[in-house]
Amino acid sequence: MYFYYVYILKCSDNSYYTGITNNVDKRFKEHQFGNKEDSYTFKRRPLVMVFYQEFNDVLQAIYFEKKIKGWSRAKKEALISGNFDMLQILSECRNASHYKYK
């Protein structure tokens, strides 16, 4: 059985990079050593692995990665710190047209 990992790296410029892999240690080393000059993380090294989640279904992992990539910095930081209450708050709709505000 294969395992898949969604991971978040904190870059030297304090930005976050989110990716997916089936070997988290190998992939982190590839980012850290800068194997690809045109990659997002190449000029943002050194990197720190701040989060990873294991999945046994590649489709779930892909879905979660895409979801995280659309999140705000605040939501990513809530996930990284394990602050699930704040994650819930940040996920709530704040539009004036939302049913809670009518």
VENCORJO-V335072 format. One record per residue. RES is the residue in one small letter. SS is DSSP state (a for helix, b for strand, c for the rest). PHI is phi in radians with two decimals (* if undefined). Layout:
res->RES ss->SS phi->PHI
res->RES ss->SS phi->PHI
This chain:
res->m ss->c phi->*
res->y ss->c phi->-1.60
res->f ss->c phi->-2.04
res->y ss->b phi->-2.17
res->y ss->b phi->-2.26
res->v ss->b phi->-1.78
res->y ss->b phi->-2.33
res->i ss->b phi->-2.21
res->l ss->b phi->-1.89
res->k ss->b phi->-1.71
res->c ss->c phi->-1.58
res->s ss->c phi->-1.12
res->d ss->c phi->-1.59
res->n ss->c phi->1.23
res->s ss->c phi->-1.49
res->y ss->b phi->-2.02
res->y ss->b phi->-2.10
res->t ss->b phi->-1.99
res->g ss->b phi->-2.56
res->i ss->b phi->-2.37
res->t ss->b phi->-2.79
res->n ss->c phi->-1.87
res->n ss->c phi->-2.52
res->v ss->a phi->-1.14
res->d ss->a phi->-1.16
res->k ss->a phi->-1.09
res->r ss->a phi->-1.15
res->f ss->a phi->-1.09
res->k ss->a phi->-1.09
res->e ss->a phi->-1.07
res->h ss->a phi->-1.11
res->q ss->a phi->-1.14
res->f ss->a phi->-1.47
res->g ss->c phi->1.24
res->n ss->c phi->-1.16
res->k ss->c phi->-2.14
res->e ss->c phi->-1.14
res->d ss->c phi->-1.61
res->s ss->c phi->-1.41
res->y ss->c phi->-1.00
res->t ss->c phi->-1.46
res->f ss->a phi->-0.97
res->k ss->a phi->-1.57
res->r ss->a phi->-2.01
res->r ss->c phi->-1.44
res->p ss->c phi->-1.33
res->l ss->c phi->-2.04
res->v ss->b phi->-2.28
res->m ss->b phi->-1.35
res->v ss->b phi->-1.88
res->f ss->b phi->-2.84
res->y ss->b phi->-2.67
res->q ss->b phi->-2.28
res->e ss->b phi->-1.61
res->f ss->b phi->-2.31
res->n ss->c phi->-1.84
res->d ss->c phi->-2.14
res->v ss->a phi->-1.09
res->l ss->a phi->-1.17
res->q ss->a phi->-1.14
res->a ss->a phi->-1.11
res->i ss->a phi->-1.07
res->y ss->a phi->-1.05
res->f ss->a phi->-1.15
res->e ss->a phi->-1.05
res->k ss->a phi->-1.11
res->k ss->a phi->-1.10
res->i ss->a phi->-1.08
res->k ss->a phi->-1.05
res->g ss->c phi->-1.56
res->w ss->c phi->-1.40
res->s ss->c phi->-1.27
res->r ss->a phi->-1.04
res->a ss->a phi->-1.08
res->k ss->a phi->-1.16
res->k ss->a phi->-1.07
res->e ss->a phi->-1.20
res->a ss->a phi->-1.15
res->l ss->a phi->-1.10
res->i ss->a phi->-1.03
res->s ss->a phi->-1.45
res->g ss->c phi->1.33
res->n ss->c phi->-1.53
res->f ss->a phi->-1.25
res->d ss->a phi->-1.13
res->m ss->a phi->-1.19
res->l ss->a phi->-1.03
res->q ss->a phi->-1.12
res->i ss->a phi->-1.08
res->l ss->a phi->-1.21
res->s ss->a phi->-1.49
res->e ss->c phi->-1.28
res->c ss->c phi->-1.22
res->r ss->c phi->-2.08
res->n ss->c phi->-1.22
res->a ss->c phi->-1.10
res->s ss->c phi->-1.49
res->h ss->c phi->-1.14
res->y ss->a phi->-1.00
res->k ss->a phi->-1.18
res->y ss->a phi->-1.81
res->k ss->c phi->-1.71
